[in-house]
Amino acid sequence: MKAIGKALPFLGFFLFLVSLVFNFLQYSQNKSLSQGTKVIGVIDGDTIVLEGKVRLRLRNVDAPELQYCLGTEAKDFLEKLVKNKTIIFKEKVIDQMGRVMALVYADNVLINKEMLKSGLARYHSDQSSAADELKTTADKARSENLGIFSAKCYQTKNPDNLKCNIKGNVDKNSDRRNYYYPGCPQYDFTIIEKDIGENWFCTEKEAIAAGFTKAKNCPKE
């Protein structure tokens, strides 16, 4: 017990030093935020790279992966908005996957809003101060059939080949990947949204090879 008593002052001093270091780093970070940070690269339509090779995602924004419909276009658009520019980011948080997210401003413009306004990204629910404004912006882009909500990505019929009419669908809640063919109860109500990896297939074999499973309520052909 005496040994523990003697160690307590040293432990207190150590914790005091840790607190000083943490506060200094926090101060330095806040100072750099007010001065701005340069964007040195763009990963895709919702992720940028800052000085120091730090990745930052746009809050409330979910752009297509590069291999999906308008994924490359979303990246190109974001590059025009921020690459080699000095940005300010606010309301930084860490998502469930450990990724840093924030509201990003360049030239006094909210970049998150510009991506949603273009129709090149979906609104992602998040409790930022701009959430309501961003959702309204995204809803407007959807109602005007812009970007990923246009017939290029959002389809009820296969514009390339009507005979290839098997629908590969991704469940947004579970990420389950099912396919439906004419005669399946949900077929007529299933919309192909190619920006999230949904697609058309000519045969069940093609759908299965792409990672889709026949929906349970589909009758046997």
CORNOR-V758992 format. One record per residue. N is the residue number from 1. RES is the residue in one small letter. PHI is phi as a letter, one per 30 degrees, with the letter a starting at -180 (none if undefined). PSI is psi as a letter, one per 40 degrees, with the letter a starting at -180 (none if undefined). Layout:
n=N res=RES phi=PHI psi=PSI
n=N res=RES phi=PHI psi=PSI
This chain:
n=1 res=m phi=none psi=d
n=2 res=k phi=d psi=d
n=3 res=a phi=d psi=d
n=4 res=i phi=d psi=d
n=5 res=g phi=d psi=d
n=6 res=k phi=d psi=d
n=7 res=a phi=d psi=d
n=8 res=l phi=e psi=d
n=9 res=p phi=d psi=d
n=10 res=f phi=d psi=d
n=11 res=l phi=d psi=d
n=12 res=g phi=d psi=d
n=13 res=f phi=d psi=d
n=14 res=f phi=d psi=d
n=15 res=l phi=d psi=d
n=16 res=f phi=d psi=d
n=17 res=l phi=d psi=d
n=18 res=v phi=d psi=d
n=19 res=s phi=d psi=d
n=20 res=l phi=d psi=d
n=21 res=v phi=d psi=d
n=22 res=f phi=d psi=d
n=23 res=n phi=d psi=d
n=24 res=f phi=d psi=d
n=25 res=l phi=d psi=d
n=26 res=q phi=d psi=d
n=27 res=y phi=d psi=d
n=28 res=s phi=d psi=d
n=29 res=q phi=d psi=d
n=30 res=n phi=d psi=d
n=31 res=k phi=d psi=d
n=32 res=s phi=d psi=d
n=33 res=l phi=d psi=d
n=34 res=s phi=d psi=d
n=35 res=q phi=d psi=e
n=36 res=g phi=j psi=i
n=37 res=t phi=b psi=h
n=38 res=k phi=d psi=h
n=39 res=v phi=c psi=h
n=40 res=i phi=c psi=e
n=41 res=g phi=a psi=i
n=42 res=v phi=b psi=h
n=43 res=i phi=d psi=d
n=44 res=d phi=a psi=a
n=45 res=g phi=d psi=e
n=46 res=d phi=b psi=e
n=47 res=t phi=b psi=h
n=48 res=i phi=c psi=i
n=49 res=v phi=c psi=h
n=50 res=l phi=c psi=i
n=51 res=e phi=e psi=h
n=52 res=g phi=i psi=e
n=53 res=k phi=h psi=f
n=54 res=v phi=c psi=h
n=55 res=r phi=d psi=i
n=56 res=l phi=b psi=h
n=57 res=r phi=c psi=i
n=58 res=l phi=d psi=h
n=59 res=r phi=d psi=i
n=60 res=n phi=i psi=e
n=61 res=v phi=b psi=h
n=62 res=d phi=b psi=g
n=63 res=a phi=c psi=i
n=64 res=p phi=d psi=i
n=65 res=e phi=d psi=i
n=66 res=l phi=e psi=d
n=67 res=q phi=d psi=e
n=68 res=y phi=c psi=i
n=69 res=c phi=e psi=h
n=70 res=l phi=i psi=e
n=71 res=g phi=d psi=d
n=72 res=t phi=d psi=d
n=73 res=e phi=d psi=d
n=74 res=a phi=d psi=d
n=75 res=k phi=d psi=d
n=76 res=d phi=d psi=d
n=77 res=f phi=d psi=d
n=78 res=l phi=d psi=d
n=79 res=e phi=e psi=d
n=80 res=k phi=d psi=d
n=81 res=l phi=d psi=d
n=82 res=v phi=b psi=d
n=83 res=k phi=d psi=h
n=84 res=n phi=i psi=e
n=85 res=k phi=c psi=i
n=86 res=t phi=c psi=h
n=87 res=i phi=c psi=i
n=88 res=i phi=c psi=h
n=89 res=f phi=b psi=i
n=90 res=k phi=b psi=i
n=91 res=e phi=h psi=f
n=92 res=k phi=d psi=h
n=93 res=v phi=b psi=i
n=94 res=i phi=c psi=h
n=95 res=d phi=d psi=a
n=96 res=q phi=d psi=e
n=97 res=m phi=c psi=e
n=98 res=g phi=i psi=e
n=99 res=r phi=c psi=i
n=100 res=v phi=d psi=h
n=101 res=m phi=b psi=i
n=102 res=a phi=a psi=i
n=103 res=l phi=d psi=h
n=104 res=v phi=c psi=h
n=105 res=y phi=b psi=h
n=106 res=a phi=b psi=h
n=107 res=d phi=h psi=f
n=108 res=n phi=i psi=f
n=109 res=v phi=c psi=h
n=110 res=l phi=d psi=h
n=111 res=i phi=d psi=d
n=112 res=n phi=e psi=d
n=113 res=k phi=d psi=d
n=114 res=e phi=d psi=d
n=115 res=m phi=d psi=d
n=116 res=l phi=d psi=d
n=117 res=k phi=d psi=d
n=118 res=s phi=d psi=e
n=119 res=g phi=i psi=e
n=120 res=l phi=c psi=e
n=121 res=a phi=a psi=i
n=122 res=r phi=c psi=i
n=123 res=y phi=d psi=h
n=124 res=h phi=c psi=h
n=125 res=s phi=d psi=h
n=126 res=d phi=a psi=i
n=127 res=q phi=d psi=f
n=128 res=s phi=d psi=i
n=129 res=s phi=d psi=e
n=130 res=a phi=c psi=e
n=131 res=a phi=e psi=d
n=132 res=d phi=d psi=d
n=133 res=e phi=d psi=d
n=134 res=l phi=d psi=d
n=135 res=k phi=d psi=d
n=136 res=t phi=d psi=d
n=137 res=t phi=d psi=d
n=138 res=a phi=d psi=d
n=139 res=d phi=d psi=d
n=140 res=k phi=d psi=d
n=141 res=a phi=d psi=d
n=142 res=r phi=d psi=d
n=143 res=s phi=d psi=d
n=144 res=e phi=c psi=e
n=145 res=n phi=h psi=f
n=146 res=l phi=c psi=i
n=147 res=g phi=h psi=b
n=148 res=i phi=d psi=e
n=149 res=f phi=c psi=e
n=150 res=s phi=d psi=i
n=151 res=a phi=d psi=e
n=152 res=k phi=d psi=d
n=153 res=c phi=c psi=d
n=154 res=y phi=c psi=h
n=155 res=q phi=b psi=i
n=156 res=t phi=c psi=d
n=157 res=k phi=b psi=i
n=158 res=n phi=d psi=h
n=159 res=p phi=d psi=e
n=160 res=d phi=c psi=d
n=161 res=n phi=a psi=h
n=162 res=l phi=d psi=d
n=163 res=k phi=d psi=d
n=164 res=c phi=d psi=g
n=165 res=n phi=c psi=e
n=166 res=i phi=d psi=h
n=167 res=k phi=c psi=h
n=168 res=g phi=c psi=h
n=169 res=n phi=c psi=i
n=170 res=v phi=c psi=h
n=171 res=d phi=d psi=h
n=172 res=k phi=d psi=d
n=173 res=n phi=d psi=d
n=174 res=s phi=c psi=e
n=175 res=d phi=i psi=e
n=176 res=r phi=d psi=h
n=177 res=r phi=c psi=h
n=178 res=n phi=c psi=i
n=179 res=y phi=b psi=i
n=180 res=y phi=b psi=i
n=181 res=y phi=b psi=i
n=182 res=p phi=e psi=h
n=183 res=g phi=j psi=d
n=184 res=c phi=d psi=h
n=185 res=p phi=e psi=d
n=186 res=q phi=c psi=e
n=187 res=y phi=e psi=d
n=188 res=d phi=d psi=d
n=189 res=f phi=c psi=e
n=190 res=t phi=d psi=h
n=191 res=i phi=c psi=h
n=192 res=i phi=d psi=h
n=193 res=e phi=c psi=g
n=194 res=k phi=d psi=e
n=195 res=d phi=d psi=e
n=196 res=i phi=c psi=e
n=197 res=g phi=j psi=e
n=198 res=e phi=d psi=i
n=199 res=n phi=a psi=i
n=200 res=w phi=c psi=i
n=201 res=f phi=b psi=i
n=202 res=c phi=d psi=d
n=203 res=t phi=b psi=i
n=204 res=e phi=d psi=d
n=205 res=k phi=e psi=d
n=206 res=e phi=d psi=d
n=207 res=a phi=d psi=d
n=208 res=i phi=d psi=d
n=209 res=a phi=d psi=d
n=210 res=a phi=d psi=e
n=211 res=g phi=j psi=e
n=212 res=f phi=c psi=i
n=213 res=t phi=c psi=i
n=214 res=k phi=d psi=h
n=215 res=a phi=e psi=i
n=216 res=k phi=d psi=d
n=217 res=n phi=c psi=e
n=218 res=c phi=d psi=h
n=219 res=p phi=d psi=i
n=220 res=k phi=d psi=h
n=221 res=e phi=d psi=none
